[in-house]
Amino acid sequence: MICNQCPRRCNVDRENALGYCRAPNAYKLARASLHFWEEPCISGKSGSGAVFFSGCNLGCVFCQNYEISHKCKGVEVSEERLIRIFEHLVDEGANNINLVNPTHYAVQLAHTLKKYKPPVPVVYNTSGYDSVDTLKLLDGLVDIYLPDFKYMRNDKALRYSRAEDYPQFAMAALTEMKRQVGNDVFDENGIMKRGMIIRHLVLPGNTNSAIQALDYLAENFGDTYISVMAQYVPCTDLSEYKEINRKITKREYDKIVNHILELGLEKVFLQKLESATEDYIPDFDLSGVVDLE
């Protein structure tokens, strides 16, 4: 497959070469298991059926899933095995099938989800660096969009994610995602069945950038749930990025929370600062991928 499905537009044949995402044409997975650390309406008490895809089309320098996003740790699986993984997670009681970092497999996933649509909602858990044309292939196949909105500033996007055009693509992608899923729908237990949650990870030394992002979201997606995340913890060598080579402080996070109150946003999820720990990073040990009968 000649791949131009994300904004990088590598134009490589993934059967014979690797593009920016480092992923082959075949699905490559690092973990598939019940996950309890998403937003409450996603994980609930039963857990979210998280399927972690290897590789990444964005490649943030601070990525907490570095060993699978940058190093592409994982094993290749067939479409049939991926469907079996979905079925197994449903059998285990997953509230949804949570496709984690799926952007570089969007075209393949559109084909698979037309063949097998799980009986639980499909969550598209993405960095936000998505192409609108590719997202349109998923219209009617994805029930919940869970995108990041990382940056409003092009210089920050270039420095931390090597994607100077991230803001423009993410803005357009969020609009398309919202168009597809419309208003939020929850069941009697408060579990989301359809809708959208936009995440923003607060980076240390970048509170003004976070405020800019929140201002944009408040103005353009004020009726959409926003998840403000305090879980940032340095996990890789960030000696070249000293300003983010630490956790955020209480003062920094309080500044963000106070701004949210000033904006009058009501549909907001907030994390506790105690969430900034590596304890919440999964073990990418191929669980649920290679040991599935």
GUMIRO-561399 format. One record per residue (C-alpha): residue in one letter; x, y negated, z. Coordinates in steps of 0.05 Angstrom, whole numbers, plus 5000, padded with zeros to 4 digits. Layout:
<sites>
<site><r>A</r><xx>X</xx><yy>Y</yy><zz>Z</zz></site>
...
</sites>
This chain:
<sites>
<site><r>M</r><xx>5000</xx><yy>5000</yy><zz>5000</zz></site>
<site><r>I</r><xx>5027</xx><yy>4932</yy><zz>4980</zz></site>
<site><r>C</r><xx>5014</xx><yy>4894</yy><zz>5044</zz></site>
<site><r>N</r><xx>4991</xx><yy>4821</yy><zz>5048</zz></site>
<site><r>Q</r><xx>4937</xx><yy>4832</yy><zz>5099</zz></site>
<site><r>C</r><xx>4964</xx><yy>4782</yy><zz>5151</zz></site>
<site><r>P</r><xx>4989</xx><yy>4710</yy><zz>5145</zz></site>
<site><r>R</r><xx>5061</xx><yy>4735</yy><zz>5137</zz></site>
<site><r>R</r><xx>5044</xx><yy>4762</yy><zz>5068</zz></site>
<site><r>C</r><xx>5106</xx><yy>4806</yy><zz>5064</zz></site>
<site><r>N</r><xx>5085</xx><yy>4837</yy><zz>4998</zz></site>
<site><r>V</r><xx>5120</xx><yy>4902</yy><zz>5014</zz></site>
<site><r>D</r><xx>5099</xx><yy>4973</yy><zz>4998</zz></site>
<site><r>R</r><xx>5092</xx><yy>5001</yy><zz>5068</zz></site>
<site><r>E</r><xx>5097</xx><yy>5072</yy><zz>5042</zz></site>
<site><r>N</r><xx>5170</xx><yy>5058</yy><zz>5025</zz></site>
<site><r>A</r><xx>5192</xx><yy>4996</yy><zz>5064</zz></site>
<site><r>L</r><xx>5178</xx><yy>4958</yy><zz>5128</zz></site>
<site><r>G</r><xx>5152</xx><yy>4887</yy><zz>5131</zz></site>
<site><r>Y</r><xx>5156</xx><yy>4837</yy><zz>5188</zz></site>
<site><r>C</r><xx>5110</xx><yy>4880</yy><zz>5232</zz></site>
<site><r>R</r><xx>5159</xx><yy>4940</yy><zz>5227</zz></site>
<site><r>A</r><xx>5099</xx><yy>4986</yy><zz>5219</zz></site>
<site><r>P</r><xx>5092</xx><yy>5041</yy><zz>5167</zz></site>
<site><r>N</r><xx>5029</xx><yy>5049</yy><zz>5125</zz></site>
<site><r>A</r><xx>5006</xx><yy>5106</yy><zz>5170</zz></site>
<site><r>Y</r><xx>4977</xx><yy>5091</yy><zz>5238</zz></site>
<site><r>K</r><xx>5031</xx><yy>5088</yy><zz>5292</zz></site>
<site><r>L</r><xx>5008</xx><yy>5091</yy><zz>5365</zz></site>
<site><r>A</r><xx>5043</xx><yy>5084</yy><zz>5432</zz></site>
<site><r>R</r><xx>4986</xx><yy>5100</yy><zz>5481</zz></site>
<site><r>A</r><xx>4911</xx><yy>5114</yy><zz>5484</zz></site>
<site><r>S</r><xx>4878</xx><yy>5115</yy><zz>5552</zz></site>
<site><r>L</r><xx>4825</xx><yy>5085</yy><zz>5597</zz></site>
<site><r>H</r><xx>4849</xx><yy>5015</yy><zz>5615</zz></site>
<site><r>F</r><xx>4823</xx><yy>4978</yy><zz>5676</zz></site>
<site><r>W</r><xx>4859</xx><yy>4911</yy><zz>5671</zz></site>
<site><r>E</r><xx>4819</xx><yy>4874</yy><zz>5618</zz></site>
<site><r>E</r><xx>4765</xx><yy>4823</yy><zz>5634</zz></site>
<site><r>P</r><xx>4711</xx><yy>4852</yy><zz>5680</zz></site>
<site><r>C</r><xx>4659</xx><yy>4855</yy><zz>5625</zz></site>
<site><r>I</r><xx>4707</xx><yy>4894</yy><zz>5581</zz></site>
<site><r>S</r><xx>4737</xx><yy>4944</yy><zz>5630</zz></site>
<site><r>G</r><xx>4680</xx><yy>4950</yy><zz>5680</zz></site>
<site><r>K</r><xx>4685</xx><yy>5008</yy><zz>5728</zz></site>
<site><r>S</r><xx>4693</xx><yy>5061</yy><zz>5674</zz></site>
<site><r>G</r><xx>4751</xx><yy>5029</yy><zz>5637</zz></site>
<site><r>S</r><xx>4763</xx><yy>5006</yy><zz>5567</zz></site>
<site><r>G</r><xx>4786</xx><yy>5057</yy><zz>5516</zz></site>
<site><r>A</r><xx>4851</xx><yy>5022</yy><zz>5498</zz></site>
<site><r>V</r><xx>4889</xx><yy>5045</yy><zz>5436</zz></site>
<site><r>F</r><xx>4957</xx><yy>5011</yy><zz>5431</zz></site>
<site><r>F</r><xx>4984</xx><yy>5003</yy><zz>5360</zz></site>
<site><r>S</r><xx>5060</xx><yy>4999</yy><zz>5350</zz></site>
<site><r>G</r><xx>5091</xx><yy>4941</yy><zz>5313</zz></site>
<site><r>C</r><xx>5067</xx><yy>4869</yy><zz>5310</zz></site>
<site><r>N</r><xx>5058</xx><yy>4816</yy><zz>5257</zz></site>
<site><r>L</r><xx>5072</xx><yy>4759</yy><zz>5307</zz></site>
<site><r>G</r><xx>5130</xx><yy>4782</yy><zz>5351</zz></site>
<site><r>C</r><xx>5130</xx><yy>4733</yy><zz>5409</zz></site>
<site><r>V</r><xx>5198</xx><yy>4728</yy><zz>5443</zz></site>
<site><r>F</r><xx>5164</xx><yy>4736</yy><zz>5511</zz></site>
<site><r>C</r><xx>5120</xx><yy>4796</yy><zz>5493</zz></site>
<site><r>Q</r><xx>5104</xx><yy>4840</yy><zz>5553</zz></site>
<site><r>N</r><xx>5094</xx><yy>4899</yy><zz>5507</zz></site>
<site><r>Y</r><xx>5163</xx><yy>4888</yy><zz>5476</zz></site>
<site><r>E</r><xx>5182</xx><yy>4961</yy><zz>5469</zz></site>
<site><r>I</r><xx>5123</xx><yy>4974</yy><zz>5423</zz></site>
<site><r>S</r><xx>5114</xx><yy>4906</yy><zz>5390</zz></site>
<site><r>H</r><xx>5188</xx><yy>4893</yy><zz>5374</zz></site>
<site><r>K</r><xx>5219</xx><yy>4962</yy><zz>5379</zz></site>
<site><r>C</r><xx>5159</xx><yy>4995</yy><zz>5348</zz></site>
<site><r>K</r><xx>5160</xx><yy>5054</yy><zz>5396</zz></site>
<site><r>G</r><xx>5106</xx><yy>5105</yy><zz>5380</zz></site>
<site><r>V</r><xx>5088</xx><yy>5163</yy><zz>5335</zz></site>
<site><r>E</r><xx>5051</xx><yy>5165</yy><zz>5269</zz></site>
<site><r>V</r><xx>4982</xx><yy>5196</yy><zz>5269</zz></site>
<site><r>S</r><xx>4932</xx><yy>5212</yy><zz>5214</zz></site>
<site><r>E</r><xx>4865</xx><yy>5179</yy><zz>5206</zz></site>
<site><r>E</r><xx>4832</xx><yy>5244</yy><zz>5229</zz></site>
<site><r>R</r><xx>4873</xx><yy>5245</yy><zz>5293</zz></site>
<site><r>L</r><xx>4857</xx><yy>5171</yy><zz>5307</zz></site>
<site><r>I</r><xx>4783</xx><yy>5188</yy><zz>5301</zz></site>
<site><r>R</r><xx>4793</xx><yy>5246</yy><zz>5349</zz></site>
<site><r>I</r><xx>4828</xx><yy>5198</yy><zz>5398</zz></site>
<site><r>F</r><xx>4768</xx><yy>5152</yy><zz>5394</zz></site>
<site><r>E</r><xx>4721</xx><yy>5210</yy><zz>5407</zz></site>
<site><r>H</r><xx>4762</xx><yy>5233</yy><zz>5467</zz></site>
<site><r>L</r><xx>4761</xx><yy>5164</yy><zz>5498</zz></site>
<site><r>V</r><xx>4686</xx><yy>5161</yy><zz>5489</zz></site>
<site><r>D</r><xx>4680</xx><yy>5229</yy><zz>5522</zz></site>
<site><r>E</r><xx>4720</xx><yy>5203</yy><zz>5580</zz></site>
<site><r>G</r><xx>4669</xx><yy>5149</yy><zz>5591</zz></site>
<site><r>A</r><xx>4703</xx><yy>5088</yy><zz>5559</zz></site>
<site><r>N</r><xx>4659</xx><yy>5027</yy><zz>5556</zz></site>
<site><r>N</r><xx>4688</xx><yy>5011</yy><zz>5487</zz></site>
<site><r>I</r><xx>4743</xx><yy>5028</yy><zz>5438</zz></site>
<site><r>N</r><xx>4795</xx><yy>4973</yy><zz>5449</zz></site>
<site><r>L</r><xx>4841</xx><yy>4965</yy><zz>5389</zz></site>
<site><r>V</r><xx>4902</xx><yy>4931</yy><zz>5419</zz></site>
<site><r>N</r><xx>4945</xx><yy>4892</yy><zz>5370</zz></site>
<site><r>P</r><xx>4910</xx><yy>4918</yy><zz>5308</zz></site>
<site><r>T</r><xx>4923</xx><yy>4861</yy><zz>5258</zz></site>
<site><r>H</r><xx>4974</xx><yy>4897</yy><zz>5216</zz></site>
<site><r>Y</r><xx>4927</xx><yy>4957</yy><zz>5210</zz></site>
<site><r>A</r><xx>4864</xx><yy>4917</yy><zz>5195</zz></site>
<site><r>V</r><xx>4855</xx><yy>4943</yy><zz>5124</zz></site>
<site><r>Q</r><xx>4865</xx><yy>5015</yy><zz>5146</zz></site>
<site><r>L</r><xx>4818</xx><yy>5006</yy><zz>5205</zz></site>
<site><r>A</r><xx>4763</xx><yy>4979</yy><zz>5161</zz></site>
<site><r>H</r><xx>4767</xx><yy>5044</yy><zz>5122</zz></site>
<site><r>T</r><xx>4768</xx><yy>5087</yy><zz>5185</zz></site>
<site><r>L</r><xx>4710</xx><yy>5050</yy><zz>5219</zz></site>
<site><r>K</r><xx>4667</xx><yy>5059</yy><zz>5158</zz></site>
<site><r>K</r><xx>4681</xx><yy>5133</yy><zz>5163</zz></site>
<site><r>Y</r><xx>4670</xx><yy>5137</yy><zz>5239</zz></site>
<site><r>K</r><xx>4637</xx><yy>5081</yy><zz>5278</zz></site>
<site><r>P</r><xx>4642</xx><yy>5098</yy><zz>5353</zz></site>
<site><r>P</r><xx>4577</xx><yy>5100</yy><zz>5394</zz></site>
<site><r>V</r><xx>4607</xx><yy>5047</yy><zz>5440</zz></site>
<site><r>P</r><xx>4628</xx><yy>4976</yy><zz>5420</zz></site>
<site><r>V</r><xx>4692</xx><yy>4966</yy><zz>5380</zz></site>
<site><r>V</r><xx>4738</xx><yy>4912</yy><zz>5410</zz></site>
<site><r>Y</r><xx>4788</xx><yy>4877</yy><zz>5365</zz></site>
<site><r>N</r><xx>4843</xx><yy>4855</yy><zz>5413</zz></site>
<site><r>T</r><xx>4888</xx><yy>4810</yy><zz>5372</zz></site>
<site><r>S</r><xx>4941</xx><yy>4756</yy><zz>5376</zz></site>
<site><r>G</r><xx>4898</xx><yy>4710</yy><zz>5334</zz></site>
<site><r>Y</r><xx>4948</xx><yy>4709</yy><zz>5277</zz></site>
<site><r>D</r><xx>4898</xx><yy>4737</yy><zz>5228</zz></site>
<site><r>S</r><xx>4878</xx><yy>4725</yy><zz>5156</zz></site>
<site><r>V</r><xx>4805</xx><yy>4705</yy><zz>5146</zz></site>
<site><r>D</r><xx>4801</xx><yy>4746</yy><zz>5082</zz></site>
<site><r>T</r><xx>4824</xx><yy>4808</yy><zz>5120</zz></site>
<site><r>L</r><xx>4777</xx><yy>4795</yy><zz>5178</zz></site>
<site><r>K</r><xx>4718</xx><yy>4794</yy><zz>5129</zz></site>
<site><r>L</r><xx>4733</xx><yy>4868</yy><zz>5115</zz></site>
<site><r>L</r><xx>4715</xx><yy>4881</yy><zz>5188</zz></site>
<site><r>D</r><xx>4648</xx><yy>4845</yy><zz>5186</zz></site>
<site><r>G</r><xx>4596</xx><yy>4892</yy><zz>5217</zz></site>
<site><r>L</r><xx>4650</xx><yy>4941</yy><zz>5241</zz></site>
<site><r>V</r><xx>4676</xx><yy>4902</yy><zz>5301</zz></site>
<site><r>D</r><xx>4628</xx><yy>4887</yy><zz>5358</zz></site>
<site><r>I</r><xx>4673</xx><yy>4846</yy><zz>5404</zz></site>
<site><r>Y</r><xx>4730</xx><yy>4800</yy><zz>5385</zz></site>
<site><r>L</r><xx>4783</xx><yy>4790</yy><zz>5439</zz></site>
<site><r>P</r><xx>4833</xx><yy>4742</yy><zz>5406</zz></site>
<site><r>D</r><xx>4889</xx><yy>4701</yy><zz>5436</zz></site>
<site><r>F</r><xx>4894</xx><yy>4627</yy><zz>5421</zz></site>
<site><r>K</r><xx>4967</xx><yy>4617</yy><zz>5439</zz></site>
<site><r>Y</r><xx>4987</xx><yy>4549</yy><zz>5411</zz></site>
<site><r>M</r><xx>4960</xx><yy>4483</yy><zz>5386</zz></site>
<site><r>R</r><xx>5030</xx><yy>4458</yy><zz>5371</zz></site>
<site><r>N</r><xx>5067</xx><yy>4482</yy><zz>5310</zz></site>
<site><r>D</r><xx>5135</xx><yy>4472</yy><zz>5343</zz></site>
<site><r>K</r><xx>5117</xx><yy>4517</yy><zz>5400</zz></site>
<site><r>A</r><xx>5090</xx><yy>4570</yy><zz>5352</zz></site>
<site><r>L</r><xx>5155</xx><yy>4568</yy><zz>5313</zz></site>
<site><r>R</r><xx>5200</xx><yy>4570</yy><zz>5375</zz></site>
<site><r>Y</r><xx>5165</xx><yy>4627</yy><zz>5412</zz></site>
<site><r>S</r><xx>5132</xx><yy>4667</yy><zz>5356</zz></site>
<site><r>R</r><xx>5169</xx><yy>4649</yy><zz>5291</zz></site>
<site><r>A</r><xx>5102</xx><yy>4628</yy><zz>5262</zz></site>
<site><r>E</r><xx>5099</xx><yy>4553</yy><zz>5252</zz></site>
<site><r>D</r><xx>5031</xx><yy>4560</yy><zz>5218</zz></site>
<site><r>Y</r><xx>5000</xx><yy>4599</yy><zz>5276</zz></site>
<site><r>P</r><xx>4952</xx><yy>4543</yy><zz>5299</zz></site>
<site><r>Q</r><xx>4921</xx><yy>4534</yy><zz>5231</zz></site>
<site><r>F</r><xx>4911</xx><yy>4608</yy><zz>5218</zz></site>
<site><r>A</r><xx>4886</xx><yy>4621</yy><zz>5289</zz></site>
<site><r>M</r><xx>4835</xx><yy>4564</yy><zz>5285</zz></site>
<site><r>A</r><xx>4806</xx><yy>4592</yy><zz>5220</zz></site>
<site><r>A</r><xx>4807</xx><yy>4663</yy><zz>5248</zz></site>
<site><r>L</r><xx>4769</xx><yy>4645</yy><zz>5311</zz></site>
<site><r>T</r><xx>4715</xx><yy>4611</yy><zz>5268</zz></site>
<site><r>E</r><xx>4708</xx><yy>4673</yy><zz>5225</zz></site>
<site><r>M</r><xx>4705</xx><yy>4720</yy><zz>5286</zz></site>
<site><r>K</r><xx>4651</xx><yy>4678</yy><zz>5318</zz></site>
<site><r>R</r><xx>4611</xx><yy>4677</yy><zz>5254</zz></site>
<site><r>Q</r><xx>4612</xx><yy>4753</yy><zz>5252</zz></site>
<site><r>V</r><xx>4591</xx><yy>4769</yy><zz>5323</zz></site>
<site><r>G</r><xx>4547</xx><yy>4709</yy><zz>5341</zz></site>
<site><r>N</r><xx>4519</xx><yy>4703</yy><zz>5411</zz></site>
<site><r>D</r><xx>4544</xx><yy>4746</yy><zz>5468</zz></site>
<site><r>V</r><xx>4504</xx><yy>4807</yy><zz>5489</zz></site>
<site><r>F</r><xx>4512</xx><yy>4844</yy><zz>5555</zz></site>
<site><r>D</r><xx>4480</xx><yy>4906</yy><zz>5583</zz></site>
<site><r>E</r><xx>4445</xx><yy>4912</yy><zz>5651</zz></site>
<site><r>N</r><xx>4513</xx><yy>4925</yy><zz>5685</zz></site>
<site><r>G</r><xx>4545</xx><yy>4863</yy><zz>5657</zz></site>
<site><r>I</r><xx>4586</xx><yy>4900</yy><zz>5605</zz></site>
<site><r>M</r><xx>4595</xx><yy>4863</yy><zz>5539</zz></site>
<site><r>K</r><xx>4563</xx><yy>4898</yy><zz>5480</zz></site>
<site><r>R</r><xx>4575</xx><yy>4844</yy><zz>5429</zz></site>
<site><r>G</r><xx>4609</xx><yy>4776</yy><zz>5428</zz></site>
<site><r>M</r><xx>4676</xx><yy>4742</yy><zz>5436</zz></site>
<site><r>I</r><xx>4725</xx><yy>4723</yy><zz>5490</zz></site>
<site><r>I</r><xx>4784</xx><yy>4677</yy><zz>5472</zz></site>
<site><r>R</r><xx>4847</xx><yy>4686</yy><zz>5514</zz></site>
<site><r>H</r><xx>4900</xx><yy>4635</yy><zz>5529</zz></site>
<site><r>L</r><xx>4964</xx><yy>4656</yy><zz>5565</zz></site>
<site><r>V</r><xx>4994</xx><yy>4599</yy><zz>5605</zz></site>
<site><r>L</r><xx>5069</xx><yy>4595</yy><zz>5595</zz></site>
<site><r>P</r><xx>5115</xx><yy>4564</yy><zz>5647</zz></site>
<site><r>G</r><xx>5137</xx><yy>4493</yy><zz>5629</zz></site>
<site><r>N</r><xx>5081</xx><yy>4489</yy><zz>5578</zz></site>
<site><r>T</r><xx>5021</xx><yy>4462</yy><zz>5616</zz></site>
<site><r>N</r><xx>5011</xx><yy>4404</yy><zz>5569</zz></site>
<site><r>S</r><xx>5008</xx><yy>4453</yy><zz>5511</zz></site>
<site><r>A</r><xx>4958</xx><yy>4495</yy><zz>5549</zz></site>
<site><r>I</r><xx>4915</xx><yy>4433</yy><zz>5561</zz></site>
<site><r>Q</r><xx>4916</xx><yy>4417</yy><zz>5487</zz></site>
<site><r>A</r><xx>4893</xx><yy>4488</yy><zz>5471</zz></site>
<site><r>L</r><xx>4837</xx><yy>4485</yy><zz>5522</zz></site>
<site><r>D</r><xx>4814</xx><yy>4417</yy><zz>5496</zz></site>
<site><r>Y</r><xx>4808</xx><yy>4447</yy><zz>5427</zz></site>
<site><r>L</r><xx>4770</xx><yy>4508</yy><zz>5452</zz></site>
<site><r>A</r><xx>4723</xx><yy>4465</yy><zz>5494</zz></site>
<site><r>E</r><xx>4706</xx><yy>4422</yy><zz>5434</zz></site>
<site><r>N</r><xx>4699</xx><yy>4477</yy><zz>5383</zz></site>
<site><r>F</r><xx>4681</xx><yy>4539</yy><zz>5423</zz></site>
<site><r>G</r><xx>4648</xx><yy>4512</yy><zz>5485</zz></site>
<site><r>D</r><xx>4594</xx><yy>4566</yy><zz>5483</zz></site>
<site><r>T</r><xx>4646</xx><yy>4621</yy><zz>5480</zz></site>
<site><r>Y</r><xx>4679</xx><yy>4656</yy><zz>5539</zz></site>
<site><r>I</r><xx>4750</xx><yy>4633</yy><zz>5551</zz></site>
<site><r>S</r><xx>4799</xx><yy>4675</yy><zz>5591</zz></site>
<site><r>V</r><xx>4856</xx><yy>4635</yy><zz>5621</zz></site>
<site><r>M</r><xx>4913</xx><yy>4682</yy><zz>5639</zz></site>
<site><r>A</r><xx>4965</xx><yy>4673</yy><zz>5693</zz></site>
<site><r>Q</r><xx>4998</xx><yy>4741</yy><zz>5684</zz></site>
<site><r>Y</r><xx>5060</xx><yy>4716</yy><zz>5648</zz></site>
<site><r>V</r><xx>5124</xx><yy>4748</yy><zz>5673</zz></site>
<site><r>P</r><xx>5192</xx><yy>4749</yy><zz>5636</zz></site>
<site><r>C</r><xx>5204</xx><yy>4820</yy><zz>5611</zz></site>
<site><r>T</r><xx>5260</xx><yy>4811</yy><zz>5561</zz></site>
<site><r>D</r><xx>5325</xx><yy>4772</yy><zz>5553</zz></site>
<site><r>L</r><xx>5301</xx><yy>4699</yy><zz>5551</zz></site>
<site><r>S</r><xx>5368</xx><yy>4666</yy><zz>5563</zz></site>
<site><r>E</r><xx>5358</xx><yy>4625</yy><zz>5500</zz></site>
<site><r>Y</r><xx>5290</xx><yy>4603</yy><zz>5526</zz></site>
<site><r>K</r><xx>5305</xx><yy>4580</yy><zz>5596</zz></site>
<site><r>E</r><xx>5241</xx><yy>4540</yy><zz>5603</zz></site>
<site><r>I</r><xx>5200</xx><yy>4604</yy><zz>5601</zz></site>
<site><r>N</r><xx>5249</xx><yy>4650</yy><zz>5637</zz></site>
<site><r>R</r><xx>5207</xx><yy>4649</yy><zz>5701</zz></site>
<site><r>K</r><xx>5135</xx><yy>4657</yy><zz>5724</zz></site>
<site><r>I</r><xx>5087</xx><yy>4599</yy><zz>5725</zz></site>
<site><r>T</r><xx>5081</xx><yy>4562</yy><zz>5791</zz></site>
<site><r>K</r><xx>5020</xx><yy>4550</yy><zz>5833</zz></site>
<site><r>R</r><xx>5025</xx><yy>4476</yy><zz>5817</zz></site>
<site><r>E</r><xx>5025</xx><yy>4490</yy><zz>5743</zz></site>
<site><r>Y</r><xx>4965</xx><yy>4537</yy><zz>5747</zz></site>
<site><r>D</r><xx>4927</xx><yy>4489</yy><zz>5792</zz></site>
<site><r>K</r><xx>4937</xx><yy>4435</yy><zz>5739</zz></site>
<site><r>I</r><xx>4905</xx><yy>4480</yy><zz>5687</zz></site>
<site><r>V</r><xx>4847</xx><yy>4501</yy><zz>5732</zz></site>
<site><r>N</r><xx>4833</xx><yy>4429</yy><zz>5751</zz></site>
<site><r>H</r><xx>4831</xx><yy>4410</yy><zz>5677</zz></site>
<site><r>I</r><xx>4781</xx><yy>4466</yy><zz>5664</zz></site>
<site><r>L</r><xx>4737</xx><yy>4437</yy><zz>5718</zz></site>
<site><r>E</r><xx>4743</xx><yy>4368</yy><zz>5687</zz></site>
<site><r>L</r><xx>4722</xx><yy>4396</yy><zz>5619</zz></site>
<site><r>G</r><xx>4660</xx><yy>4426</yy><zz>5651</zz></site>
<site><r>L</r><xx>4672</xx><yy>4494</yy><zz>5621</zz></site>
<site><r>E</r><xx>4627</xx><yy>4547</yy><zz>5652</zz></site>
<site><r>K</r><xx>4643</xx><yy>4610</yy><zz>5612</zz></site>
<site><r>V</r><xx>4713</xx><yy>4620</yy><zz>5639</zz></site>
<site><r>F</r><xx>4752</xx><yy>4679</yy><zz>5667</zz></site>
<site><r>L</r><xx>4811</xx><yy>4662</yy><zz>5712</zz></site>
<site><r>Q</r><xx>4867</xx><yy>4707</yy><zz>5737</zz></site>
<site><r>K</r><xx>4900</xx><yy>4704</yy><zz>5805</zz></site>
<site><r>L</r><xx>4974</xx><yy>4685</yy><zz>5805</zz></site>
<site><r>E</r><xx>4987</xx><yy>4753</yy><zz>5836</zz></site>
<site><r>S</r><xx>4973</xx><yy>4783</yy><zz>5768</zz></site>
<site><r>A</r><xx>5042</xx><yy>4760</yy><zz>5745</zz></site>
<site><r>T</r><xx>5075</xx><yy>4827</yy><zz>5756</zz></site>
<site><r>E</r><xx>5102</xx><yy>4883</yy><zz>5712</zz></site>
<site><r>D</r><xx>5056</xx><yy>4931</yy><zz>5751</zz></site>
<site><r>Y</r><xx>5000</xx><yy>4916</yy><zz>5701</zz></site>
<site><r>I</r><xx>5041</xx><yy>4933</yy><zz>5640</zz></site>
<site><r>P</r><xx>5023</xx><yy>5004</yy><zz>5616</zz></site>
<site><r>D</r><xx>5074</xx><yy>5059</yy><zz>5607</zz></site>
<site><r>F</r><xx>5081</xx><yy>5069</yy><zz>5533</zz></site>
<site><r>D</r><xx>5094</xx><yy>5143</yy><zz>5541</zz></site>
<site><r>L</r><xx>5049</xx><yy>5166</yy><zz>5484</zz></site>
<site><r>S</r><xx>4995</xx><yy>5187</yy><zz>5533</zz></site>
<site><r>G</r><xx>4931</xx><yy>5205</yy><zz>5498</zz></site>
<site><r>V</r><xx>4967</xx><yy>5208</yy><zz>5431</zz></site>
<site><r>V</r><xx>5012</xx><yy>5269</yy><zz>5431</zz></site>
<site><r>D</r><xx>4980</xx><yy>5307</yy><zz>5488</zz></site>
<site><r>L</r><xx>4910</xx><yy>5307</yy><zz>5460</zz></site>
<site><r>E</r><xx>4882</xx><yy>5376</yy><zz>5445</zz></site>
</sites>
